[in-house]
Amino acid sequence: MKKYLVSLMVACSVLVMLSGCVVSEEKLSDRVQQSMVEYEKAHGNELEVTDLKLDKAEGKGYKGVLTGKLNGEEAVYDVKVTDEGSDFDIDWEKR
C-alpha cells in the first residue's frame, strides 16, 4: 500500500511540474500581443491589435497573422513564435 501511495504522489508531482512549464495558447497569444504593442510603443508608434490567430507549427513553434492598426492605418503582420515555456521568442514582419 505504501508503495502505491508513493508512486501516486510521484506521478502527481510530475504532472504538476510538467503542466507548469506549458503555456496555454490563449496566454501565449495575449503575451505576444502585449509584447508587440510594447515594442511599437517604445519606438514611438501606436499598435492597436484587432486579431491574432496563431497555429501550431513544428516543435514548440507557432505561426500566425496579426491584424490591427499601426498609427491609425490598417496593418497586417506575419508572426512566428517559439515557445520555451517560461520564455518565448517572437519574430514579425509587416506585409
Phi and psi in degrees as GROMACS dihedral restraints (atoms count N, CA, C in turn):
[ dihedral_restraints ]
;  ai    aj    ak    al  type     phi  dphi    fc
    3     4     5     6     1   -60.8    20    10
    4     5     6     7     1   -42.3    20    10
    6     7     8     9     1   -60.5    20    10
    7     8     9    10     1   -41.9    20    10
    9    10    11    12     1   -62.6    20    10
   10    11    12    13     1   -45.8    20    10
   12    13    14    15     1   -65.1    20    10
   13    14    15    16     1   -41.0    20    10
   15    16    17    18     1   -64.3    20    10
   16    17    18    19     1   -43.8    20    10
   18    19    20    21     1   -61.8    20    10
   19    20    21    22     1   -41.4    20    10
   21    22    23    24     1   -64.8    20    10
   22    23    24    25     1   -42.2    20    10
   24    25    26    27     1   -65.3    20    10
   25    26    27    28     1   -40.8    20    10
   27    28    29    30     1   -64.4    20    10
   28    29    30    31     1   -44.1    20    10
   30    31    32    33     1   -62.0    20    10
   31    32    33    34     1   -42.8    20    10
   33    34    35    36     1   -65.1    20    10
   34    35    36    37     1   -40.3    20    10
   36    37    38    39     1   -62.3    20    10
   37    38    39    40     1   -43.0    20    10
   39    40    41    42     1   -62.4    20    10
   40    41    42    43     1   -44.4    20    10
   42    43    44    45     1   -61.6    20    10
   43    44    45    46     1   -41.6    20    10
   45    46    47    48     1   -64.7    20    10
   46    47    48    49     1   -43.1    20    10
   48    49    50    51     1   -65.2    20    10
   49    50    51    52     1   -41.9    20    10
   51    52    53    54     1   -67.9    20    10
   52    53    54    55     1   -39.8    20    10
   54    55    56    57     1   -70.2    20    10
   55    56    57    58     1   -25.2    20    10
   57    58    59    60     1   -70.2    20    10
   58    59    60    61     1   -23.1    20    10
   60    61    62    63     1   -87.7    20    10
   61    62    63    64     1   -15.8    20    10
   63    64    65    66     1   -95.4    20    10
   64    65    66    67     1   127.5    20    10
   66    67    68    69     1   -97.4    20    10
   67    68    69    70     1   131.6    20    10
   69    70    71    72     1   -65.7    20    10
   70    71    72    73     1   154.6    20    10
   72    73    74    75     1   -62.5    20    10
   73    74    75    76     1   -34.1    20    10
   75    76    77    78     1   -66.4    20    10
   76    77    78    79     1   -44.9    20    10
   78    79    80    81     1   -63.3    20    10
   79    80    81    82     1   -41.7    20    10
   81    82    83    84     1   -61.8    20    10
   82    83    84    85     1   -43.7    20    10
   84    85    86    87     1   -60.0    20    10
   85    86    87    88     1   -43.8    20    10
   87    88    89    90     1   -62.8    20    10
   88    89    90    91     1   -42.7    20    10
   90    91    92    93     1   -67.3    20    10
   91    92    93    94     1   -37.7    20    10
   93    94    95    96     1   -64.0    20    10
   94    95    96    97     1   -47.5    20    10
   96    97    98    99     1   -58.7    20    10
   97    98    99   100     1   -47.4    20    10
   99   100   101   102     1   -61.4    20    10
  100   101   102   103     1   -42.4    20    10
  102   103   104   105     1   -64.2    20    10
  103   104   105   106     1   -41.7    20    10
  105   106   107   108     1   -67.5    20    10
  106   107   108   109     1   -41.4    20    10
  108   109   110   111     1   -62.5    20    10
  109   110   111   112     1   -45.6    20    10
  111   112   113   114     1   -64.0    20    10
  112   113   114   115     1   -39.3    20    10
  114   115   116   117     1   -62.3    20    10
  115   116   117   118     1   -48.7    20    10
  117   118   119   120     1   -63.7    20    10
  118   119   120   121     1   -39.3    20    10
  120   121   122   123     1   -62.0    20    10
  121   122   123   124     1   -41.0    20    10
  123   124   125   126     1   -65.3    20    10
  124   125   126   127     1   -21.9    20    10
  126   127   128   129     1  -102.3    20    10
  127   128   129   130     1    18.3    20    10
  129   130   131   132     1    79.5    20    10
  130   131   132   133     1    16.7    20    10
  132   133   134   135     1  -113.7    20    10
  133   134   135   136     1   162.1    20    10
  135   136   137   138     1  -120.3    20    10
  136   137   138   139     1   116.0    20    10
  138   139   140   141     1  -108.9    20    10
  139   140   141   142     1   121.6    20    10
  141   142   143   144     1  -111.3    20    10
  142   143   144   145     1   114.0    20    10
  144   145   146   147     1   -82.9    20    10
  145   146   147   148     1   127.7    20    10
  147   148   149   150     1   -93.0    20    10
  148   149   150   151     1   -44.4    20    10
  150   151   152   153     1  -159.0    20    10
  151   152   153   154     1   148.0    20    10
  153   154   155   156     1  -137.9    20    10
  154   155   156   157     1   121.2    20    10
  156   157   158   159     1  -114.7    20    10
  157   158   159   160     1   117.5    20    10
  159   160   161   162     1  -112.5    20    10
  160   161   162   163     1   134.3    20    10
  162   163   164   165     1  -120.3    20    10
  163   164   165   166     1   143.2    20    10
  165   166   167   168     1   -62.0    20    10
  166   167   168   169     1   130.3    20    10
  168   169   170   171     1  -107.3    20    10
  169   170   171   172     1  -152.7    20    10
  171   172   173   174     1   -78.1    20    10
  172   173   174   175     1   148.6    20    10
  174   175   176   177     1    60.3    20    10
  175   176   177   178     1  -126.2    20    10
  177   178   179   180     1   -99.1    20    10
  178   179   180   181     1    20.0    20    10
  180   181   182   183     1   -97.5    20    10
  181   182   183   184     1   156.9    20    10
  183   184   185   186     1  -135.4    20    10
  184   185   186   187     1   147.2    20    10
  186   187   188   189     1  -127.6    20    10
  187   188   189   190     1   149.3    20    10
  189   190   191   192     1  -170.4    20    10
  190   191   192   193     1  -173.1    20    10
  192   193   194   195     1  -131.9    20    10
  193   194   195   196     1   128.9    20    10
  195   196   197   198     1  -108.0    20    10
  196   197   198   199     1   131.0    20    10
  198   199   200   201     1  -117.3    20    10
  199   200   201   202     1   149.0    20    10
  201   202   203   204     1   176.4    20    10
  202   203   204   205     1  -157.0    20    10
  204   205   206   207     1  -127.2    20    10
  205   206   207   208     1   127.3    20    10
  207   208   209   210     1  -109.3    20    10
  208   209   210   211     1   112.8    20    10
  210   211   212   213     1    54.3    20    10
  211   212   213   214     1    40.0    20    10
  213   214   215   216     1    85.8    20    10
  214   215   216   217     1    -6.2    20    10
  216   217   218   219     1  -108.1    20    10
  217   218   219   220     1   143.7    20    10
  219   220   221   222     1   -55.1    20    10
  220   221   222   223     1   138.1    20    10
  222   223   224   225     1  -143.0    20    10
  223   224   225   226     1   142.4    20    10
  225   226   227   228     1  -130.1    20    10
  226   227   228   229     1   132.0    20    10
  228   229   230   231     1  -122.9    20    10
  229   230   231   232     1   139.6    20    10
  231   232   233   234     1   -88.4    20    10
  232   233   234   235     1   129.2    20    10
  234   235   236   237     1  -121.8    20    10
  235   236   237   238     1   135.5    20    10
  237   238   239   240     1  -124.7    20    10
  238   239   240   241     1   131.5    20    10
  240   241   242   243     1  -128.3    20    10
  241   242   243   244     1   134.7    20    10
  243   244   245   246     1  -112.7    20    10
  244   245   246   247     1   115.1    20    10
  246   247   248   249     1   -94.2    20    10
  247   248   249   250     1   119.0    20    10
  249   250   251   252     1  -108.6    20    10
  250   251   252   253     1    22.5    20    10
  252   253   254   255     1    87.3    20    10
  253   254   255   256     1   -89.5    20    10
  255   256   257   258     1   -83.8    20    10
  256   257   258   259     1   -11.6    20    10
  258   259   260   261     1  -137.7    20    10
  259   260   261   262     1   158.0    20    10
  261   262   263   264     1  -152.2    20    10
  262   263   264   265     1   152.9    20    10
  264   265   266   267     1  -112.1    20    10
  265   266   267   268     1   137.7    20    10
  267   268   269   270     1  -122.9    20    10
  268   269   270   271     1   131.6    20    10
  270   271   272   273     1  -122.7    20    10
  271   272   273   274     1   134.2    20    10
  273   274   275   276     1  -142.0    20    10
  274   275   276   277     1   154.5    20    10
  276   277   278   279     1  -141.6    20    10
  277   278   279   280     1   131.2    20    10
  279   280   281   282     1   -76.3    20    10
  280   281   282   283     1   135.7    20    10
